[in-house]
Protein backbone atom coordinates (compact mmCIF):
# COMPACT_ATOMS: atom_id res chain seq x y z
CA UNK A 1 0.00 0.00 0.00
CA UNK A 2 2.88 2.36 0.77
CA UNK A 3 4.36 1.88 -2.72
CA UNK A 4 1.04 2.68 -4.35
CA UNK A 5 0.60 5.88 -2.34
CA UNK A 6 4.12 7.17 -2.95
CA UNK A 7 3.84 6.25 -6.64
CA UNK A 8 0.51 8.08 -6.88
CA UNK A 9 1.95 11.19 -5.21
CA UNK A 10 4.99 11.10 -7.49
CA UNK A 11 2.74 10.90 -10.56
CA UNK A 12 0.61 13.74 -9.24
CA UNK A 13 3.71 15.90 -8.71
CA UNK A 14 5.02 15.07 -12.18
CA UNK A 15 1.65 15.94 -13.74
CA UNK A 16 1.59 19.24 -11.86
CA UNK A 17 5.14 20.04 -12.97
CA UNK A 18 4.30 19.24 -16.60
CA UNK A 19 1.17 21.41 -16.42
CA UNK A 20 3.24 24.31 -15.02
CA UNK A 21 5.76 23.85 -17.82
CA UNK A 22 2.97 24.00 -20.42
CA UNK A 23 1.65 27.23 -18.89
CA UNK A 24 5.14 28.74 -18.90
CA UNK A 25 5.62 27.79 -22.56
CA UNK A 26 2.17 29.05 -23.56
CA UNK A 27 3.16 30.52 -26.92
CA UNK A 28 5.10 27.43 -27.95
CA UNK A 29 2.54 24.74 -27.08
CA UNK A 30 2.26 23.28 -30.57
CA UNK A 31 6.02 22.93 -30.88
CA UNK A 32 6.57 21.51 -27.39
CA UNK A 33 3.60 19.13 -27.18
CA UNK A 34 5.27 16.12 -28.93
CA UNK A 35 8.36 16.54 -26.75
CA UNK A 36 6.17 16.65 -23.63
CA UNK A 37 4.49 13.35 -24.55
CA UNK A 38 7.87 11.80 -25.32
CA UNK A 39 9.29 12.99 -21.99
CA UNK A 40 6.26 11.69 -20.05
CA UNK A 41 6.76 8.24 -21.62
CA UNK A 42 10.47 8.37 -20.75
CA UNK A 43 9.65 9.28 -17.13
CA UNK A 44 7.18 6.41 -16.92
CA UNK A 45 9.66 3.85 -18.23
CA UNK A 46 12.50 5.02 -15.98
CA UNK A 47 10.70 5.87 -12.73
CA UNK A 48 7.35 4.05 -12.55
CA UNK A 49 7.46 1.64 -9.60
CA UNK A 50 5.86 -1.69 -10.44
CA UNK A 51 4.08 -4.11 -8.08
CA UNK A 52 7.41 -5.73 -7.14
CA UNK A 53 8.82 -2.40 -5.92
CA UNK A 54 11.25 -1.95 -8.82
CA UNK A 55 11.24 0.16 -11.97
CA UNK A 56 11.77 -1.19 -15.48
CA UNK A 57 15.19 0.50 -15.51
CA UNK A 58 16.15 -1.26 -12.26
CA UNK A 59 15.13 -4.65 -13.61
CA UNK A 60 17.11 -4.13 -16.79
CA UNK A 61 20.32 -2.66 -15.32
CA UNK A 62 20.13 -3.88 -11.69
CA UNK A 63 20.52 -0.31 -10.40
CA UNK A 64 18.44 2.82 -9.98
CA UNK A 65 18.67 5.61 -12.55
CA UNK A 66 21.18 8.08 -11.10
CA UNK A 67 21.69 10.71 -13.83
CA UNK A 68 20.30 14.21 -13.48
CA UNK A 69 16.88 15.08 -14.81
CA UNK A 70 15.89 18.71 -15.29
CA UNK A 71 12.26 19.84 -15.04
CA UNK A 72 10.64 19.81 -18.48
CA UNK A 73 10.60 23.20 -20.20
CA UNK A 74 13.15 24.83 -17.91
CA UNK A 75 15.61 27.31 -19.38
CA UNK A 76 19.11 25.87 -19.43
CA UNK A 77 22.50 26.96 -20.67
CA UNK A 78 24.36 24.33 -22.65
CA UNK A 79 27.63 23.95 -24.47
CA UNK A 80 27.44 22.73 -28.03
CA UNK A 81 30.21 20.18 -28.62
CA UNK A 82 32.61 20.76 -31.45
CA UNK A 83 35.58 18.74 -32.69
CA UNK A 84 39.24 19.44 -31.99
CA UNK A 85 39.58 21.04 -35.42
CA UNK A 86 37.34 23.87 -34.14
CA UNK A 87 34.97 23.95 -37.10
CA UNK A 88 34.01 27.32 -38.47
CA UNK A 89 30.95 29.10 -37.17
CA UNK A 90 29.59 31.96 -39.28
CA UNK A 91 32.80 32.07 -41.29
CA UNK A 92 35.11 32.34 -38.26
CA UNK A 93 37.08 29.55 -36.64
CA UNK A 94 36.21 29.06 -32.97
CA UNK A 95 38.95 29.69 -30.45
CA UNK A 96 39.36 27.98 -27.09
CA UNK A 97 38.41 31.07 -25.09
CA UNK A 98 35.34 31.94 -27.17
CA UNK A 99 32.05 31.87 -25.30
CA UNK A 100 30.30 28.75 -26.52
CA UNK A 101 27.48 28.50 -23.99
CA UNK A 102 24.02 29.01 -25.43
CA UNK A 103 20.53 29.27 -23.89
CA UNK A 104 17.87 26.68 -24.61
CA UNK A 105 14.82 24.83 -23.28
CA UNK A 106 15.31 21.37 -21.77
CA UNK A 107 13.12 18.82 -23.58
CA UNK A 108 14.21 15.52 -22.06
CA UNK A 109 16.84 12.82 -22.44
CA UNK A 110 17.63 10.55 -25.38
CA UNK A 111 16.77 6.87 -24.89
CA UNK A 112 19.79 5.36 -26.63
CA UNK A 113 22.62 7.68 -25.58
CA UNK A 114 21.06 9.29 -22.46
CA UNK A 115 22.10 12.74 -23.75
CA UNK A 116 20.22 15.88 -22.76
CA UNK A 117 17.85 17.15 -25.46
CA UNK A 118 17.77 20.95 -25.60
CA UNK A 119 15.58 23.01 -27.90
CA UNK A 120 16.95 26.21 -29.43
CA UNK A 121 15.86 28.57 -32.16
CA UNK A 122 18.03 26.48 -34.53
CA UNK A 123 16.37 23.18 -33.57
CA UNK A 124 17.07 20.37 -31.11
C-alpha positions as CSV (number, residue, x, y, z in Angstrom):
1,X,0.0,0.0,0.0
2,X,2.9,2.4,0.8
3,X,4.4,1.9,-2.7
4,X,1.0,2.7,-4.4
5,X,0.6,5.9,-2.3
6,X,4.1,7.2,-3.0
7,X,3.8,6.2,-6.6
8,X,0.5,8.1,-6.9
9,X,1.9,11.2,-5.2
10,X,5.0,11.1,-7.5
11,X,2.7,10.9,-10.6
12,X,0.6,13.7,-9.2
13,X,3.7,15.9,-8.7
14,X,5.0,15.1,-12.2
15,X,1.7,15.9,-13.7
16,X,1.6,19.2,-11.9
17,X,5.1,20.0,-13.0
18,X,4.3,19.2,-16.6
19,X,1.2,21.4,-16.4
20,X,3.2,24.3,-15.0
21,X,5.8,23.8,-17.8
22,X,3.0,24.0,-20.4
23,X,1.6,27.2,-18.9
24,X,5.1,28.7,-18.9
25,X,5.6,27.8,-22.6
26,X,2.2,29.0,-23.6
27,X,3.2,30.5,-26.9
28,X,5.1,27.4,-28.0
29,X,2.5,24.7,-27.1
30,X,2.3,23.3,-30.6
31,X,6.0,22.9,-30.9
32,X,6.6,21.5,-27.4
33,X,3.6,19.1,-27.2
34,X,5.3,16.1,-28.9
35,X,8.4,16.5,-26.7
36,X,6.2,16.6,-23.6
37,X,4.5,13.4,-24.6
38,X,7.9,11.8,-25.3
39,X,9.3,13.0,-22.0
40,X,6.3,11.7,-20.1
41,X,6.8,8.2,-21.6
42,X,10.5,8.4,-20.8
43,X,9.6,9.3,-17.1
44,X,7.2,6.4,-16.9
45,X,9.7,3.8,-18.2
46,X,12.5,5.0,-16.0
47,X,10.7,5.9,-12.7
48,X,7.3,4.1,-12.6
49,X,7.5,1.6,-9.6
50,X,5.9,-1.7,-10.4
51,X,4.1,-4.1,-8.1
52,X,7.4,-5.7,-7.1
53,X,8.8,-2.4,-5.9
54,X,11.2,-2.0,-8.8
55,X,11.2,0.2,-12.0
56,X,11.8,-1.2,-15.5
57,X,15.2,0.5,-15.5
58,X,16.1,-1.3,-12.3
59,X,15.1,-4.7,-13.6
60,X,17.1,-4.1,-16.8
61,X,20.3,-2.7,-15.3
62,X,20.1,-3.9,-11.7
63,X,20.5,-0.3,-10.4
64,X,18.4,2.8,-10.0
65,X,18.7,5.6,-12.6
66,X,21.2,8.1,-11.1
67,X,21.7,10.7,-13.8
68,X,20.3,14.2,-13.5
69,X,16.9,15.1,-14.8
70,X,15.9,18.7,-15.3
71,X,12.3,19.8,-15.0
72,X,10.6,19.8,-18.5
73,X,10.6,23.2,-20.2
74,X,13.2,24.8,-17.9
75,X,15.6,27.3,-19.4
76,X,19.1,25.9,-19.4
77,X,22.5,27.0,-20.7
78,X,24.4,24.3,-22.7
79,X,27.6,23.9,-24.5
80,X,27.4,22.7,-28.0
81,X,30.2,20.2,-28.6
82,X,32.6,20.8,-31.5
83,X,35.6,18.7,-32.7
84,X,39.2,19.4,-32.0
85,X,39.6,21.0,-35.4
86,X,37.3,23.9,-34.1
87,X,35.0,24.0,-37.1
88,X,34.0,27.3,-38.5
89,X,31.0,29.1,-37.2
90,X,29.6,32.0,-39.3
91,X,32.8,32.1,-41.3
92,X,35.1,32.3,-38.3
93,X,37.1,29.5,-36.6
94,X,36.2,29.1,-33.0
95,X,38.9,29.7,-30.4
96,X,39.4,28.0,-27.1
97,X,38.4,31.1,-25.1
98,X,35.3,31.9,-27.2
99,X,32.0,31.9,-25.3
100,X,30.3,28.8,-26.5
101,X,27.5,28.5,-24.0
102,X,24.0,29.0,-25.4
103,X,20.5,29.3,-23.9
104,X,17.9,26.7,-24.6
105,X,14.8,24.8,-23.3
106,X,15.3,21.4,-21.8
107,X,13.1,18.8,-23.6
108,X,14.2,15.5,-22.1
109,X,16.8,12.8,-22.4
110,X,17.6,10.5,-25.4
111,X,16.8,6.9,-24.9
112,X,19.8,5.4,-26.6
113,X,22.6,7.7,-25.6
114,X,21.1,9.3,-22.5
115,X,22.1,12.7,-23.7
116,X,20.2,15.9,-22.8
117,X,17.9,17.1,-25.5
118,X,17.8,20.9,-25.6
119,X,15.6,23.0,-27.9
120,X,16.9,26.2,-29.4
121,X,15.9,28.6,-32.2
122,X,18.0,26.5,-34.5
123,X,16.4,23.2,-33.6
124,X,17.1,20.4,-31.1
